[in-house]
Amino acid sequence: MLGIIAITLVGASPARADYAAMIQPASGRVSYIVGGCSSDPRPTHMGIDIAGSAGSPIVAAYDGVVTTRVVNFGTTGYGNHVIITHASGYTTLYAHMQQAPAVALNQTVTKGQTIGLVGNTGNSFGAHLHFELKRNGANIANQGYSCGQTVTMGHAIPMDFPGLQSNTLRTIHETAVHGSAWQKMSTGQQISSSVFTTVNMGTGWGDILSISGGYLWHTLVSGGRWVTLNSGLALNATSLSAVHVGQASPQILAVEDGRLMHVWGDSNGWHKGWTGISTTGKVSAVVMADNSIQAMINQGGTLYQVWTGGGAWHIGSTGQPVGDAFEAVYMGGSAPQVMTVLNGQLHQIWATSTQWVTMSTGIAIAPGATLSALNMGGGWPQVFTAEAGNLYQTAVMNGSWTRMATGTPASGPIDAVYLGGGQQPRVYTAD
């Protein structure tokens, strides 16, 4: 594996450091874009409406200075709102906040800092964030949003931001059971994005594939210590999912520039090719019983299945709703299962012989949670969620879904791997 990675450092194209520099300011469903949606055109609508839970946090999409702060609990205009001015001519507006903004006029804020709460003040007809994104006065948000799309606070806005940098360093941490308690430890490895995935390659640790500075990086344990190696493959992915199919290197499905890409490594280096499928949502891949790869995709809030056959990739809608927090897991049969958060509850989605079915587990999940699911045996998936800064484990115990606190902190996206042997999984975060 090390040999394959080492020889791929030559010939990579320059990275676009400005890709996905801004992050989603809130979690929820996009109900309107600039100009409205086809089902309800609103020519005078100047921003992105993200329908979410009242009282859930709103964060700054990027570093900047608060240049407008308005407190207005009335029923006109933007209600409680702020405007943040950023570098290179960018401004963002956050409207209809539930309370007075949590930041002061002329205050410097950092990307991801909480600036208010989702609300319904001003000219509003339900809890949502009205988010405007402009450069030099021109609306540009429609480049990164579509009607019906589900977004998660803190995830990258998938569009180019010339003049900005997506170089905030994040440290990769591993949370695992040591002795009788969960413990979180730093790997000492850093990446400059929150886009990563983990895979069990049989080394006794989780291998981590991540996007940093526009390249694919591989973090693994070598010689008893963690190391991070540049694959040399230029990749501006907004979602990654890696699987082990018995080869020396993992195989990866990645969403890049609105296309689903297949990424693999061999003795000649790392490669990528378009599957022929267009998508802007998150992807989650699994290995099937016949060693083929299938995946599930969130496309505009609807769950799609991806599979291979006849030398080509295929995609089909399940017709089931899915949240941005979701992951596929293979539990047997002809299709993956999916665990996702819908309407504040953890749901399970699976295929019968005739149709796809969605059922709530009855487990409440906090707004803005991120999720990872895996097969540890026992006939049911296990789920890890990062909620409000803490890590939780959900599993079926005595016939019922049960949510348990691990007692360890977790924020941002997470991914977990099961290494077998009856031991607890290892959970990875980049925070």
C-alpha positions in Angstrom: 0.0 0.0 0.0 2.8 2.4 0.9 4.5 1.7 -2.4 1.4 2.5 -4.4 1.0 5.8 -2.7 4.6 6.8 -2.9 4.8 6.6 -6.6 1.8 8.7 -7.3 3.2 12.0 -6.2 4.2 13.1 -9.7 2.0 14.7 -12.3 -0.9 16.0 -10.2 -2.7 19.0 -11.5 -2.9 22.2 -9.3 -5.5 22.2 -6.6 -8.3 24.8 -6.4 -7.8 26.0 -2.8 -10.9 28.2 -3.1 -13.4 25.3 -3.6 -16.0 24.8 -0.9 -14.4 27.5 1.2 -17.8 28.5 2.9 -19.8 26.2 5.0 -23.6 25.6 5.4 -24.9 28.2 8.0 -27.8 25.9 9.2 -29.3 22.5 8.9 -32.6 21.9 7.1 -34.4 21.6 3.7 -34.0 24.2 1.0 -37.5 25.5 0.4 -36.7 28.4 -1.9 -33.7 29.6 -3.9 -33.1 33.0 -5.5 -36.1 33.6 -7.7 -38.1 30.9 -6.1 -38.7 27.3 -7.2 -40.4 25.9 -10.3 -43.4 24.9 -8.2 -43.6 28.4 -6.7 -41.7 31.1 -8.5 -40.9 34.2 -6.5 -39.0 36.6 -8.7 -38.3 39.0 -5.9 -36.9 36.3 -3.6 -33.2 37.2 -3.1 -31.8 34.4 -1.0 -31.9 30.7 0.0 -34.6 29.6 2.5 -33.4 26.8 4.7 -36.4 25.4 6.6 -35.2 24.1 10.0 -36.0 23.6 13.6 -36.8 26.7 15.6 -34.0 27.5 18.0 -31.4 25.5 16.1 -28.0 27.2 15.6 -27.0 29.5 12.8 -23.2 29.8 12.2 -21.1 32.1 10.1 -20.4 30.7 6.7 -16.9 32.2 6.6 -14.6 34.5 8.5 -15.6 38.2 8.4 -16.9 41.3 10.2 -20.5 42.0 11.2 -21.3 45.1 9.2 -25.1 45.1 9.9 -27.0 44.0 13.0 -30.7 44.6 13.3 -33.0 43.7 16.2 -36.6 43.6 14.9 -39.2 41.3 16.5 -41.9 42.6 14.2 -43.6 41.0 11.1 -41.9 43.0 8.4 -38.6 42.7 6.6 -35.8 40.4 7.6 -36.6 40.4 11.3 -33.6 39.9 13.5 -30.7 39.6 11.1 -27.0 40.3 10.5 -24.8 40.9 7.4 -21.2 39.7 7.5 -18.7 41.2 5.1 -15.9 38.8 4.0 -12.8 39.1 2.0 -12.7 39.4 -1.9 -16.1 41.2 -2.1 -18.3 38.5 -0.5 -21.2 39.2 1.9 -23.6 36.9 3.6 -27.0 37.8 5.2 -28.7 35.7 7.9 -32.4 36.6 8.5 -35.5 35.8 10.6 -33.4 34.9 13.8 -35.5 33.8 16.8 -33.7 36.1 19.2 -31.5 39.1 18.9 -28.3 38.2 17.1 -25.6 36.6 19.2 -22.9 38.9 17.7 -22.2 42.6 18.0 -21.9 45.2 15.2 -18.3 45.4 13.9 -17.4 42.2 15.7 -15.0 39.9 13.9 -16.4 36.4 13.6 -14.8 33.1 12.4 -16.2 30.4 10.2 -18.5 28.1 12.1 -19.1 30.6 15.0 -22.7 30.6 16.2 -24.3 34.0 15.4 -27.9 33.3 16.2 -30.8 30.9 16.2 -33.3 29.8 13.5 -36.6 31.7 14.0 -39.7 33.2 12.4 -39.3 37.0 12.9 -40.0 39.5 10.2 -41.9 38.7 7.0 -41.8 34.9 7.7 -44.3 32.1 7.6 -42.4 29.4 9.5 -39.1 28.7 11.2 -36.3 29.1 8.6 -33.1 30.8 7.8 -33.1 33.3 4.9 -29.5 33.2 3.7 -28.1 35.5 1.1 -24.7 35.0 -0.5 -23.4 37.7 -2.8 -20.1 38.8 -4.4 -19.7 42.4 -5.3 -23.4 42.8 -4.9 -24.4 39.9 -7.3 -26.4 36.9 -6.0 -24.3 33.8 -6.5 -26.1 31.3 -4.1 -28.0 29.5 -6.8 -24.6 28.0 -8.0 -24.6 25.9 -4.8 -28.2 25.2 -4.0 -31.3 23.5 -5.5 -34.9 23.4 -4.4 -35.6 20.5 -2.1 -32.0 19.9 -1.2 -31.2 18.9 2.4 -28.1 20.6 3.9 -26.2 20.1 7.2 -24.7 22.9 9.2 -20.9 22.9 9.0 -20.7 20.9 5.7 -19.1 22.6 2.7 -21.1 24.7 0.3 -20.3 22.9 -3.0 -19.2 25.8 -5.2 -16.2 27.8 -6.1 -15.2 30.9 -4.0 -12.4 32.7 -5.9 -10.3 34.7 -3.5 -11.2 32.7 -0.4 -9.3 29.8 1.2 -10.7 26.5 2.5 -7.6 25.9 4.6 -8.9 25.7 8.2 -6.9 22.9 9.7 -8.8 20.0 11.4 -7.2 17.3 13.5 -8.2 13.7 13.0 -9.2 12.0 16.3 -10.0 8.4 17.0 -12.5 7.4 19.7 -12.4 3.8 20.9 -12.9 1.7 24.0 -9.8 1.4 26.1 -10.3 -0.8 29.2 -13.9 -0.2 30.0 -14.5 3.3 28.8 -14.6 5.2 25.5 -11.7 7.5 25.0 -10.9 10.1 22.4 -7.3 10.6 21.2 -5.7 12.7 18.6 -3.9 11.0 15.7 -1.7 14.1 15.4 -2.7 14.2 11.7 -4.3 17.3 10.2 -6.4 18.0 7.1 -7.9 21.3 5.8 -11.5 20.2 5.2 -14.2 18.1 6.8 -14.6 15.8 3.8 -13.3 12.3 4.8 -14.2 8.7 5.0 -12.8 5.6 6.8 -12.4 2.0 5.8 -11.2 -1.3 7.3 -8.3 -2.5 5.2 -7.4 -5.2 7.7 -4.5 -3.4 9.3 -6.0 -3.3 12.8 -6.9 0.4 12.4 -9.2 2.5 10.3 -7.6 3.9 7.2 -8.8 7.4 6.5 -9.2 9.0 3.1 -9.7 12.8 3.1 -9.7 15.8 0.9 -7.2 18.5 1.8 -6.1 21.4 -0.4 -7.8 19.9 -3.4 -6.0 16.5 -3.2 -6.9 13.0 -2.0 -4.9 12.1 1.2 -4.4 8.8 2.9 -4.0 8.6 6.7 -3.0 5.2 8.1 -0.9 3.6 10.8 2.6 2.6 9.6 5.4 1.5 11.8 3.3 2.0 14.9 2.5 5.6 14.2 0.0 7.6 12.2 1.1 9.1 8.9 -0.7 11.1 6.2 0.4 10.7 2.6 -0.6 12.7 -0.5 -2.0 10.4 -3.1 -1.1 12.9 -5.8 -4.6 12.7 -7.2 -6.3 16.1 -7.6 -9.8 15.7 -6.2 -12.2 18.5 -5.1 -14.8 16.2 -3.6 -17.7 17.3 -1.4 -18.5 13.7 -0.3 -16.4 10.5 -0.1 -17.1 6.9 0.7 -14.5 4.2 0.6 -14.8 0.4 0.6 -12.4 -2.6 0.7 -12.9 -5.1 -2.0 -9.8 -7.3 -1.3 -7.3 -5.2 -3.2 -4.2 -3.4 -1.8 -5.9 0.0 -2.0 -9.5 1.0 -1.1 -12.0 1.9 -3.8 -13.8 5.2 -3.4 -17.0 6.9 -4.7 -16.7 10.7 -4.6 -18.9 13.6 -5.6 -16.9 16.2 -7.5 -18.3 19.1 -9.5 -21.7 17.6 -9.6 -20.6 14.2 -10.8 -20.2 10.8 -9.1 -16.6 9.7 -9.6 -15.0 6.3 -9.1 -11.6 6.5 -7.5 -9.1 3.6 -7.3 -5.4 2.8 -6.8 -3.1 0.3 -8.4 0.6 -0.1 -9.1 0.5 2.8 -11.5 -1.0 5.2 -9.0 -4.4 6.6 -8.1 -7.0 7.2 -10.8 -10.5 8.6 -11.1 -13.2 8.2 -13.7 -16.8 9.5 -14.1 -19.5 6.9 -13.5 -21.8 8.8 -15.9 -24.0 9.7 -12.9 -24.6 13.4 -12.1 -25.3 14.3 -8.4 -24.6 17.0 -5.9 -25.6 15.0 -2.8 -23.8 12.9 -0.3 -22.8 9.3 -1.3 -22.4 6.2 0.9 -21.0 3.0 -0.6 -21.0 -0.6 0.6 -19.6 -3.9 -0.6 -22.2 -6.6 -1.5 -22.0 -10.3 -0.9 -20.6 -10.8 -4.5 -17.9 -8.2 -3.8 -19.5 -5.6 -6.1 -20.0 -2.0 -5.0 -23.4 -0.4 -4.4 -24.1 3.0 -3.1 -26.9 5.2 -1.8 -27.1 8.9 -2.7 -29.1 11.8 -1.3 -30.3 13.7 -4.3 -32.5 16.7 -3.4 -33.8 14.9 -0.3 -34.7 11.7 -2.1 -32.7 8.4 -1.7 -31.3 6.9 -4.8 -29.6 3.5 -5.3 -26.4 3.1 -7.4 -25.2 -0.3 -8.7 -23.0 -1.8 -11.4 -24.0 -4.2 -14.2 -23.1 -4.9 -17.8 -19.9 -2.8 -17.5 -21.8 0.4 -16.5 -23.0 2.2 -13.4 -26.8 2.6 -12.9 -29.0 4.7 -10.7 -32.6 4.5 -9.6 -34.8 6.3 -7.2 -36.1 4.5 -4.1 -38.9 7.1 -3.8 -38.0 7.4 -0.1 -37.1 10.7 1.7 -33.6 10.9 3.2 -31.9 13.4 5.4 -28.4 14.8 4.8 -27.3 12.8 7.8 -27.4 9.3 6.5 -25.2 6.2 5.8 -25.7 3.0 3.9 -24.8 -0.4 5.6 -24.9 -3.9 4.1 -26.9 -6.3 6.2 -27.4 -9.0 3.5 -29.8 -9.3 0.7 -29.8 -7.5 -2.7 -29.7 -3.9 -1.5 -28.1 -1.9 1.2 -30.0 -0.6 4.2 -29.8 3.1 5.2 -29.9 4.8 8.6 -30.9 8.5 8.4 -32.3 11.4 10.4 -35.8 12.6 9.4 -37.9 15.0 11.3 -35.7 14.8 14.3 -35.8 11.0 14.6 -33.5 8.2 13.5 -35.1 6.1 10.6 -34.2 2.9 9.0 -34.7 2.4 5.2 -34.6 -1.0 3.5 -35.8 -2.9 0.4 -38.4 -5.6 0.5 -39.0 -7.9 -2.5 -41.4 -5.3 -4.0 -40.6 -1.9 -2.5 -38.5 0.3 -0.3 -39.8 0.9 3.2 -39.0 3.7 5.8 -39.6 3.2 9.5 -38.8 5.3 12.5 -36.7 3.8 15.3 -38.4 6.1 17.8 -35.0 7.5 18.7 -34.8 11.3 18.9 -31.7 12.9 17.3 -30.6 16.5 18.0 -30.7 19.1 15.1 -27.5 19.3 13.1 -26.3 15.7 14.0 -23.9 13.8 11.8 -24.2 10.0 11.5 -22.3 6.8 10.8 -23.7 3.3 10.6 -22.1 -0.1 10.4 -22.8 -3.9 10.6 -21.5 -5.5 13.7 -23.6 -8.6 13.3 -26.7 -9.4 15.3 -29.1 -8.6 12.4 -29.4 -4.8 13.0 -27.2 -1.9 12.1 -25.4 0.1 14.8 -25.3 3.9 14.6 -23.0 6.5 16.0 -24.1 10.2 16.0 -22.3 13.4 16.9 -25.0 15.5 18.6 -24.5 18.9 20.2 -20.8 18.1 20.7 -21.2 14.6 22.1 -20.9 11.1 20.7 -23.8 8.6 21.0 -24.2 5.0 20.1 -27.6 3.5 19.1 -28.2 -0.2 18.8 -31.0 -2.7 19.2 -30.9 -4.1 22.7 -33.5 -6.6 24.0 -35.6 -6.0 20.9 -35.7 -2.2 21.1 -33.6 0.6 19.7 -31.6 2.1 22.5 -29.4 5.3 22.5 -26.4 5.4 24.8 -24.0 8.2 25.6 -20.3 7.3 25.1 -19.2 10.1 27.4 -16.8 11.5 24.8 -17.0 14.7 22.8 -17.6 14.7 19.0 -18.3 17.5 16.6 -18.5 17.8 12.8 -18.7 14.8 10.5 -17.9 11.3 11.8 -17.2 7.9 10.4 -16.8 4.5 12.1 -15.2 1.2 11.2 -15.8 -2.2 12.7 -12.6 -4.3 12.9 -14.2 -7.5 14.0 -13.4 -9.8 16.9 -16.4 -8.6 18.9 -14.7 -5.4 19.9 -16.3 -2.0 19.8 -15.9 0.1 16.6 -13.5 2.9 16.2 -15.0 6.3 15.5 -13.1 9.0 13.6 -13.8 12.7 13.6 -12.0 15.7 12.0 -12.4 18.6 14.4 
